[in-house]
Amino acid sequence: QIGPNEEDVIQLRGVIALRDISKGEPIIEIPYEMALDLGRENADPTLPATALLQKYCAWRSNSDGPPGDKERGDYFAMLPPYLSDDCLGSTDFFSDEALEMLQSPMIVEETTSRRELVQARYERDVQPMAEMSSNLYRWESSKEGDDADSNIATQSHLQWASWIITSRVLTVQGSPESNTANRVLIPLIDMCNHDRDSPHILTGRAMPGGMLKVLAGVDVKSGDAINIGYGGNVEGNDRFIQDYGFLDAGGSKERGEKTKGNGEFVAEAYKIVAKKLLGKGRTTAKLTVEEEERALEALGETSLKHDEELLASGKVVKSDERMALEYRIGVKNGYTVLW
């Protein structure tokens, strides 16, 4: 509600400005102590995921645990729920059929590897600790007559927690005296939606007394959506469909160009994938010649015309399979534009 009238009610899942904010001013300021610091940055999201799952379970089941964890209940309640549409958009939760429909061997292999990491972490850390303690990793509150193990968080719950880490955690530098970077969940900031063309700036340090901020990159009007760029604004939809659970249809500037009718519009997030497959562009994840050949061969299993007709037919109704089909259509369009 940005004003007194009915037309002043804005329905948006995300963050909006409630007043005008000048360029350079903080839009959001969160004290570091209010953030959830899950430790040093590393390549394995399952490690901080176990810590998050333990804290989340303590709140959810009202189990014994540090008081500070339960005080985060308002924040935990705002996280995307387990098996909600948000997380089901990630390949971590795709069926085998949907993974096959991506026509992307690299995504399938990485998704399989991520699932194996979750399984190993669950069997090594979560399950043994839950069996040793009646308070750890309880997804539901125990009731009289319940089996002792019936309420233990499952491997699928840890998969959800790993997705929360991958999709919402920000890597934040520590104190100026250190060279460390920590994985941090920052309330409100992690509710900002994605816009590849967002001008706003993330700043701050993960240290006591620090402030984690979103600074206005342009003048902001009351009622404007506050978006930030995910993945450093350099990742393509091969990462978005795995890490975030949605496909980037284009930044605000891109979509503005689309309305001008300048030929076929292809979102930059698809062009980035196509460039990677062609060995072009700037990317930290260069493919080998063999990987490029495998990827292009898989995409060639069906034509772009066939895929577009299949999507338009309405025969693909499962959400993960439809998303996989949209992904490969977008990549093929990007490939066509670049080629």
LODREN-899483 format. One line per 8 residues: number of its first residue (from 1); for each residue y, x, z of C-alpha. Coordinates in Angstrom, 1 decimal. Each point is the difference from the previous one (the first is absolute). Layout:
# LODREN-899483
NUM	Y X Z | ...
***
This chain:
# LODREN-899483
1	0.0 0.0 0.0 | 3.1 1.8 -1.2 | 2.4 -2.9 0.4 | 0.3 -3.6 1.4 | -1.1 -2.0 -3.0 | -3.4 -0.8 -1.5 | 0.6 2.2 -3.0 | 0.6 2.9 2.4
9	-3.8 0.1 0.8 | -1.8 2.8 -1.9 | -3.8 -0.1 -0.1 | -1.2 3.5 -0.5 | -2.9 2.0 1.3 | 1.7 3.3 0.7 | 3.3 1.1 1.3 | 3.4 -1.4 -0.9
17	3.5 1.0 1.1 | 1.7 -2.5 2.4 | 3.5 1.4 -0.7 | 1.8 2.2 -2.5 | -0.8 3.7 0.4 | 2.1 2.8 -1.6 | -1.6 2.8 -2.0 | -1.0 2.8 2.4
25	-0.3 -2.2 3.1 | -3.4 -0.5 1.7 | -1.8 -3.1 -1.1 | -2.8 0.4 2.5 | -0.1 2.4 3.0 | -3.2 0.3 2.1 | -0.3 2.3 3.0 | -2.9 2.4 -0.4
33	-1.4 -1.2 3.3 | -0.5 -3.5 -1.5 | -2.0 1.4 -2.9 | -3.8 0.5 0.2 | -0.6 3.7 -0.5 | -3.6 0.5 -1.2 | 0.1 3.8 -0.1 | 0.2 2.8 -2.6
41	-0.1 -0.7 -3.7 | -3.4 0.6 -1.6 | -2.0 -1.1 -3.0 | -2.4 -2.2 1.9 | 1.5 -3.4 1.0 | -3.1 -0.9 2.1 | 1.0 2.3 2.8 | 3.3 -1.8 0.9
49	-1.7 -3.3 -1.0 | -2.4 0.4 3.0 | 3.0 0.4 2.3 | 1.7 -3.0 -1.5 | -3.1 -2.1 0.2 | -0.5 0.9 3.7 | 3.5 -1.0 0.9 | -0.1 -3.2 -2.2
57	-3.3 -1.1 1.6 | 1.3 0.6 3.5 | 2.9 -2.4 -0.8 | -2.1 -2.5 -2.0 | -2.8 -0.3 2.6 | 2.2 0.5 3.1 | -2.2 2.9 1.0 | 0.9 2.7 2.5
65	2.2 2.7 -1.6 | 3.3 1.7 0.3 | 2.8 -2.5 0.8 | 2.1 1.3 -2.9 | -2.7 -1.0 -2.5 | 0.1 -3.7 1.2 | 3.8 0.1 -0.1 | -0.2 0.5 -3.7
73	-1.5 -3.5 -0.4 | 3.0 -1.4 -1.9 | -0.3 2.9 -2.5 | -3.8 -0.3 -0.3 | 0.4 -3.7 -0.6 | 2.1 0.7 -3.1 | -2.5 2.3 -1.7 | -1.9 -1.5 -2.9
81	-3.1 -1.7 1.5 | -3.5 1.2 -0.5 | -1.3 -1.2 -3.4 | 3.3 -1.5 -0.9 | 1.1 -0.2 -3.7 | 2.1 3.2 0.6 | -3.0 2.3 0.8 | -2.4 -1.8 -2.4
89	2.3 1.2 -2.8 | -1.1 3.6 0.7 | -3.0 1.4 -1.8 | -1.3 0.9 3.4 | -1.1 -3.7 0.1 | -0.9 -0.6 -3.6 | -3.4 -1.2 -1.0 | -2.2 2.4 -2.2
97	0.7 -2.3 -2.9 | 3.8 0.2 0.5 | -0.2 3.8 0.3 | -1.9 0.1 -3.3 | 2.6 -2.2 -1.7 | 2.7 2.6 0.8 | -1.5 2.2 -2.7 | 1.2 3.0 2.1
105	-2.7 2.5 1.1 | 2.4 1.9 2.1 | 1.1 -3.1 2.0 | -3.6 -1.0 0.5 | -1.0 3.4 1.2 | 2.9 0.4 2.4 | -0.5 -3.6 1.4 | -3.7 0.9 0.6
113	1.0 3.2 1.7 | 2.5 -1.8 2.2 | -2.7 -2.5 1.0 | -2.4 2.8 0.9 | 2.7 1.6 2.2 | 0.4 -3.3 1.8 | -3.7 -0.3 0.5 | -0.3 3.6 1.3
121	2.9 -0.4 2.4 | -1.3 -3.3 1.3 | -3.5 1.3 0.6 | 1.3 3.2 1.6 | 2.9 -1.2 2.1 | 0.5 -3.8 0.3 | -3.5 -1.3 0.4 | -1.1 2.6 2.7
129	3.2 -0.5 2.0 | -0.4 -3.8 -0.2 | -3.6 0.2 1.2 | 1.0 2.3 2.9 | 2.9 -2.1 1.3 | 0.3 -3.8 0.4 | 3.8 0.2 -0.6 | 0.3 2.1 -3.2
137	0.2 -1.4 -3.5 | -0.6 -3.6 1.0 | 1.3 -2.2 -2.8 | -0.4 -3.2 2.0 | 0.2 -0.8 3.7 | -3.4 -0.1 1.6 | -1.2 -3.4 1.2 | -2.7 -0.8 2.5
145	-3.4 0.2 -1.6 | 1.2 2.1 -3.0 | -2.2 2.8 -1.2 | 1.5 3.4 1.1 | 0.3 1.2 -3.6 | 1.1 -3.3 -1.6 | 3.7 0.6 0.3 | 0.1 3.7 -1.1
153	2.3 0.8 -2.9 | -2.0 0.5 -3.1 | 0.2 2.6 -2.8 | 1.9 -2.6 -2.0 | 2.6 -0.1 2.7 | 0.4 3.7 -0.2 | 0.4 -0.3 -3.8 | 2.9 -2.4 0.7
161	1.6 2.4 2.5 | -0.3 2.8 -2.6 | 1.7 -2.1 -2.5 | 2.8 -0.8 2.5 | 0.5 3.8 0.4 | 0.0 0.6 -3.8 | 2.3 -2.9 -0.9 | 2.5 0.0 2.9
169	0.2 3.4 1.7 | 2.9 2.3 -0.9 | -0.2 3.7 0.2 | 2.9 1.2 2.2 | 1.1 3.5 0.8 | -0.1 1.2 3.6 | 2.7 1.9 1.8 | 2.1 2.6 -1.9
177	-1.8 2.8 1.9 | -3.4 -1.1 -1.2 | -1.6 -0.2 -3.5 | -2.1 -3.0 0.9 | 0.0 -3.4 -1.6 | -1.5 -3.1 1.8 | -1.4 -3.3 -1.2 | 2.2 -2.7 1.5
185	-0.1 -3.8 -0.1 | 3.6 -1.1 0.3 | 0.7 -3.6 0.9 | 2.2 -1.9 -2.4 | 0.3 2.9 -2.4 | -3.6 -0.5 -0.9 | 0.7 -3.6 -0.9 | 2.4 1.0 -2.8
193	-1.4 -0.9 -3.4 | -0.3 2.4 -2.9 | 2.5 0.6 -2.7 | -0.3 3.2 -2.2 | 3.7 -0.2 -0.7 | 1.1 -0.4 3.6 | 3.1 2.1 0.8 | -0.5 0.0 3.7
201	-0.9 3.1 2.0 | -2.6 0.6 2.7 | 1.0 2.6 2.6 | -0.7 1.0 3.5 | -2.4 2.2 2.0 | -3.2 -0.7 2.0 | 1.3 1.5 3.3 | 1.1 -1.4 3.4
209	3.5 -1.4 -0.3 | -0.2 -0.1 -3.8 | 1.1 -3.0 -2.0 | -2.0 -1.1 -3.1 | 2.4 -1.6 -2.5 | 0.4 -1.7 -3.3 | 3.5 0.9 -1.3 | 1.7 -2.2 -2.6
217	0.2 1.8 -3.4 | 2.3 -2.7 -1.3 | 2.1 -2.7 1.5 | -2.3 -2.8 1.3 | 1.0 -3.6 0.1 | -1.2 -2.5 2.6 | -3.2 -1.6 -1.2 | -1.0 3.0 -2.2
225	-3.7 1.1 0.3 | -0.4 3.5 1.5 | -2.6 1.8 -2.0 | -1.1 3.6 0.0 | -2.0 2.1 -2.5 | -3.7 0.4 0.9 | -1.8 3.2 -0.9 | 3.1 2.0 -0.4
233	0.8 -2.0 -3.1 | -2.3 2.3 -2.1 | -3.4 -1.7 0.3 | -1.6 -2.2 -2.6 | -2.0 -3.2 0.3 | -3.2 2.0 0.4 | 1.3 0.8 3.5 | 1.6 -3.4 0.7
241	-3.2 -1.9 -0.6 | -1.9 2.3 2.3 | 2.6 0.8 2.7 | 2.2 -3.1 0.2 | -2.0 -2.9 -1.4 | 2.3 -1.1 -2.8 | 1.2 1.0 -3.5 | 3.5 1.2 -0.5
249	1.5 -2.3 -2.7 | 3.1 2.2 -0.3 | 3.1 0.9 2.0 | 3.1 -2.2 0.1 | 1.7 2.0 -2.7 | -3.1 -0.1 -2.2 | -0.3 -3.8 0.3 | 3.7 -0.3 -0.8
257	-0.7 1.9 -3.3 | -2.9 -2.3 -0.7 | 2.2 -3.0 -0.2 | 2.0 1.6 -2.8 | -2.9 -0.4 -2.4 | -0.2 3.7 -1.0 | -3.6 -0.2 -1.3 | -3.2 -0.1 2.1
265	0.6 0.7 3.7 | -2.4 2.3 1.8 | 0.7 0.9 3.6 | 0.5 3.6 0.8 | -2.9 -0.1 2.5 | -2.3 -0.6 -3.0 | 1.6 2.7 -2.1 | -0.5 2.5 2.8
273	-3.8 -0.7 -0.1 | 0.0 0.2 -3.8 | 1.8 3.3 0.1 | -2.5 1.3 2.5 | -2.9 -1.0 -2.4 | 1.8 1.7 -2.9 | 0.7 3.2 2.0 | 3.7 -0.7 -0.1
281	2.7 -0.5 2.6 | 0.6 1.4 3.5 | -2.8 -0.7 2.4 | -1.7 1.9 2.8 | -3.4 -1.5 -0.9 | -0.6 1.7 -3.4 | -3.3 -1.1 -1.6 | -2.4 2.4 -1.6
289	-0.7 -0.3 -3.7 | -3.4 -1.5 0.9 | 1.6 -2.6 2.4 | 2.5 -1.0 -2.7 | -2.8 -0.5 -2.5 | -2.0 -2.1 2.4 | 3.0 -2.1 0.9 | 0.9 -0.7 -3.6
297	-3.6 -0.7 -0.9 | -0.2 -2.6 2.8 | 3.3 -1.7 -1.1 | -1.4 -0.1 -3.6 | -2.9 -2.2 1.0 | 2.1 -3.1 -0.8 | 3.1 -0.4 -2.1 | 3.4 -0.9 1.2
305	-0.2 -3.2 -2.0 | -3.3 -1.0 1.5 | 1.3 0.6 3.5 | 3.2 -2.0 -0.5 | -2.1 -2.9 -1.4 | -2.4 0.2 2.9 | 2.9 -0.2 2.5 | 1.6 -2.9 -1.8
313	-3.3 -1.9 -0.2 | -0.1 -0.6 3.7 | -3.6 1.0 0.2 | 0.7 2.8 2.5 | 0.8 -1.9 3.2 | -0.9 2.4 2.8 | 3.1 1.7 1.3 | -1.3 3.6 0.0
321	-1.5 -0.4 -3.5 | 3.2 -1.5 -1.4 | 2.0 2.9 1.6 | -2.4 2.5 -1.5 | 0.5 -1.6 -3.4 | 3.8 0.0 0.3 | -0.1 3.7 1.0 | -2.0 1.1 -3.1
329	2.2 -2.1 -2.3 | 3.1 1.6 1.5 | -1.4 3.5 -0.4 | -1.0 -0.7 -3.6 | 3.5 -1.3 -0.7 | 1.4 3.1 1.5 | -2.3 2.2 -2.1 | 1.0 -2.0 -3.2
337	3.7 0.5 0.7 | -0.4 3.8 0.6 | -2.4 0.6 -2.8
***
